Amino acid sequence: MADGGDQGGIAAAKLRSFVERIERLETEKADLAADIREVYAEAKGNGFDTKIMRQVIKLRKMEEPDRKEQDELLDLYRRALEV
């Protein structure tokens, strides 16, 4: 059987293509994660609190209504517990 032929109904060349693309993307993702860690380390070295930065980034990803609802619930819980 030639390379790229069907094996049990699976087009081997197509499958290989998908797997190789995913592997490349996984490598890129790992590289990006390393870059992000470096930026956080640099920010920490400049006196920023990286835990707070992560929270800010999380909040910025949220839609405005979801963020407002979370803020309101957090405020409600704080008042209930008198924190």
DRENPA-3360 file (N, C-alpha, C; in nm, 2 decimals, always signed):
BEGIN
1 = MADGGDQG = +0.08/-0.12/+0.00/+0.00/+0.00/+0.00/+0.09/+0.12/+0.00 ~ +0.06/+0.22/-0.08/+0.13/+0.35/-0.09/+0.11/+0.43/+0.03 ~ +0.21/+0.52/+0.07/+0.19/+0.61/+0.18/+0.08/+0.71/+0.15 ~ -0.01/+0.72/+0.24/-0.12/+0.81/+0.22/-0.25/+0.74/+0.18 ~ -0.24/+0.61/+0.17/-0.36/+0.53/+0.13/-0.46/+0.52/+0.24 ~ -0.57/+0.45/+0.21/-0.67/+0.43/+0.31/-0.63/+0.31/+0.39 ~ -0.65/+0.32/+0.52/-0.62/+0.20/+0.61/-0.74/+0.19/+0.70 ~ -0.82/+0.09/+0.67/-0.94/+0.07/+0.75/-1.03/+0.19/+0.74;
9 = GIAAAKLR = -1.04/+0.25/+0.62/-1.13/+0.36/+0.60/-1.07/+0.50/+0.65 ~ -0.95/+0.50/+0.69/-0.89/+0.62/+0.74/-0.78/+0.67/+0.63 ~ -0.80/+0.79/+0.58/-0.70/+0.84/+0.49/-0.58/+0.88/+0.57 ~ -0.47/+0.80/+0.56/-0.35/+0.82/+0.64/-0.29/+0.95/+0.62 ~ -0.28/+1.00/+0.50/-0.21/+1.13/+0.47/-0.29/+1.24/+0.54 ~ -0.42/+1.24/+0.53/-0.51/+1.34/+0.59/-0.49/+1.34/+0.74 ~ -0.49/+1.22/+0.80/-0.48/+1.20/+0.95/-0.34/+1.26/+0.99 ~ -0.23/+1.22/+0.91/-0.10/+1.27/+0.95/-0.09/+1.42/+0.94;
17 = SFVERIER = -0.16/+1.48/+0.84/-0.16/+1.62/+0.83/-0.22/+1.69/+0.95 ~ -0.34/+1.64/+1.00/-0.40/+1.69/+1.12/-0.31/+1.68/+1.24 ~ -0.25/+1.56/+1.26/-0.17/+1.54/+1.37/-0.05/+1.63/+1.37 ~ +0.01/+1.65/+1.26/+0.13/+1.74/+1.25/+0.09/+1.88/+1.27 ~ -0.02/+1.92/+1.22/-0.07/+2.06/+1.25/-0.09/+2.08/+1.40 ~ -0.15/+1.98/+1.46/-0.18/+1.99/+1.61/-0.05/+2.00/+1.68 ~ +0.05/+1.91/+1.64/+0.18/+1.91/+1.71/+0.25/+2.05/+1.70 ~ +0.24/+2.11/+1.58/+0.30/+2.24/+1.56/+0.23/+2.35/+1.65;
25 = LETEKADL = +0.10/+2.34/+1.65/+0.03/+2.44/+1.74/+0.06/+2.42/+1.89 ~ +0.07/+2.29/+1.93/+0.11/+2.26/+2.07/+0.25/+2.32/+2.10 ~ +0.34/+2.31/+2.01/+0.47/+2.37/+2.03/+0.46/+2.52/+2.04 ~ +0.38/+2.58/+1.95/+0.36/+2.73/+1.95/+0.30/+2.77/+2.08 ~ +0.20/+2.69/+2.13/+0.13/+2.72/+2.26/+0.23/+2.72/+2.37 ~ +0.32/+2.62/+2.37/+0.42/+2.61/+2.48/+0.52/+2.73/+2.47 ~ +0.55/+2.77/+2.35/+0.64/+2.88/+2.34/+0.57/+3.01/+2.39 ~ +0.45/+3.03/+2.35/+0.37/+3.14/+2.40/+0.36/+3.14/+2.55;
33 = AADIREVY = +0.33/+3.03/+2.61/+0.32/+3.02/+2.76/+0.45/+3.06/+2.82 ~ +0.56/+3.02/+2.76/+0.70/+3.06/+2.82/+0.71/+3.21/+2.81 ~ +0.67/+3.27/+2.70/+0.68/+3.41/+2.68/+0.59/+3.49/+2.78 ~ +0.47/+3.44/+2.81/+0.39/+3.50/+2.90/+0.45/+3.49/+3.04 ~ +0.51/+3.38/+3.08/+0.58/+3.37/+3.21/+0.69/+3.47/+3.22 ~ +0.76/+3.49/+3.11/+0.87/+3.59/+3.11/+0.81/+3.73/+3.14 ~ +0.70/+3.76/+3.08/+0.64/+3.90/+3.09/+0.60/+3.91/+3.24 ~ +0.54/+3.81/+3.30/+0.50/+3.82/+3.44/+0.62/+3.83/+3.53;
41 = AEAKGNGF = +0.73/+3.76/+3.50/+0.85/+3.77/+3.58/+0.90/+3.91/+3.57 ~ +0.90/+3.97/+3.45/+0.95/+4.11/+3.43/+0.86/+4.21/+3.51 ~ +0.73/+4.19/+3.50/+0.64/+4.28/+3.58/+0.67/+4.26/+3.72 ~ +0.68/+4.14/+3.77/+0.71/+4.12/+3.91/+0.84/+4.19/+3.95 ~ +0.94/+4.18/+3.87/+1.07/+4.25/+3.89/+1.06/+4.40/+3.90 ~ +0.95/+4.45/+3.84/+0.93/+4.59/+3.84/+0.83/+4.63/+3.95 ~ +0.80/+4.54/+4.04/+0.72/+4.57/+4.16/+0.57/+4.55/+4.14 ~ +0.53/+4.49/+4.04/+0.38/+4.47/+4.02/+0.34/+4.33/+4.08;
49 = DTKIMRQV = +0.22/+4.33/+4.13/+0.17/+4.21/+4.19/+0.11/+4.12/+4.08 ~ +0.17/+4.01/+4.05/+0.13/+3.93/+3.93/-0.01/+3.86/+3.96 ~ -0.04/+3.83/+4.08/-0.17/+3.77/+4.11/-0.28/+3.87/+4.07 ~ -0.26/+4.00/+4.11/-0.36/+4.10/+4.07/-0.37/+4.12/+3.92 ~ -0.25/+4.12/+3.86/-0.25/+4.13/+3.71/-0.33/+4.02/+3.65 ~ -0.31/+3.90/+3.70/-0.39/+3.79/+3.64/-0.54/+3.81/+3.66 ~ -0.58/+3.86/+3.77/-0.72/+3.89/+3.80/-0.77/+3.99/+3.70 ~ -0.69/+4.10/+3.68/-0.73/+4.21/+3.59/-0.75/+4.15/+3.45;
57 = IKLRKMEE = -0.65/+4.07/+3.41/-0.66/+4.01/+3.27/-0.79/+3.92/+3.26 ~ -0.82/+3.85/+3.36/-0.94/+3.76/+3.36/-1.06/+3.85/+3.35 ~ -1.06/+3.96/+3.43/-1.18/+4.05/+3.42/-1.19/+4.12/+3.28 ~ -1.08/+4.15/+3.22/-1.09/+4.22/+3.09/-1.14/+4.13/+2.98 ~ -1.13/+3.99/+3.00/-1.18/+3.90/+2.91/-1.33/+3.88/+2.92 ~ -1.38/+3.92/+3.03/-1.53/+3.90/+3.06/-1.61/+4.00/+2.98 ~ -1.73/+3.97/+2.95/-1.83/+4.06/+2.90/-1.87/+4.16/+3.01 ~ -1.90/+4.28/+2.97/-1.94/+4.38/+3.07/-2.05/+4.34/+3.16;
65 = PDRKEQDE = -2.16/+4.28/+3.11/-2.27/+4.24/+3.21/-2.23/+4.13/+3.30 ~ -2.14/+4.04/+3.26/-2.09/+3.93/+3.34/-2.00/+3.99/+3.45 ~ -1.92/+4.09/+3.41/-1.83/+4.15/+3.51/-1.91/+4.23/+3.61 ~ -2.01/+4.30/+3.57/-2.09/+4.37/+3.67/-2.16/+4.28/+3.76 ~ -2.22/+4.17/+3.71/-2.29/+4.08/+3.80/-2.19/+4.02/+3.90 ~ -2.07/+3.98/+3.86/-1.97/+3.93/+3.95/-1.94/+4.03/+4.06 ~ -1.92/+4.16/+4.02/-1.88/+4.26/+4.11/-2.00/+4.28/+4.21 ~ -2.12/+4.28/+4.16/-2.24/+4.30/+4.25/-2.25/+4.18/+4.35;
73 = LLDLYRRA = -2.23/+4.06/+4.31/-2.23/+3.94/+4.40/-2.12/+3.95/+4.50 ~ -2.00/+3.98/+4.45/-1.89/+3.99/+4.54/-1.92/+4.10/+4.65 ~ -1.97/+4.21/+4.61/-2.00/+4.31/+4.71/-2.11/+4.27/+4.81 ~ -2.21/+4.20/+4.75/-2.32/+4.14/+4.84/-2.26/+4.05/+4.94 ~ -2.18/+3.96/+4.90/-2.11/+3.86/+4.99/-2.03/+3.93/+5.09 ~ -1.95/+4.03/+5.05/-1.86/+4.10/+5.15/-1.95/+4.16/+5.25 ~ -2.06/+4.23/+5.21/-2.14/+4.30/+5.31/-2.21/+4.20/+5.40 ~ -2.25/+4.08/+5.35/-2.31/+3.98/+5.43/-2.21/+3.92/+5.53;
81 = LEV = -2.09/+3.92/+5.50/-1.99/+3.86/+5.59/-1.91/+3.97/+5.66 ~ -1.94/+4.10/+5.63/-1.88/+4.21/+5.69/-1.73/+4.21/+5.68 ~ -1.68/+4.18/+5.55/-1.54/+4.17/+5.53/-1.48/+4.30/+5.49;
% end
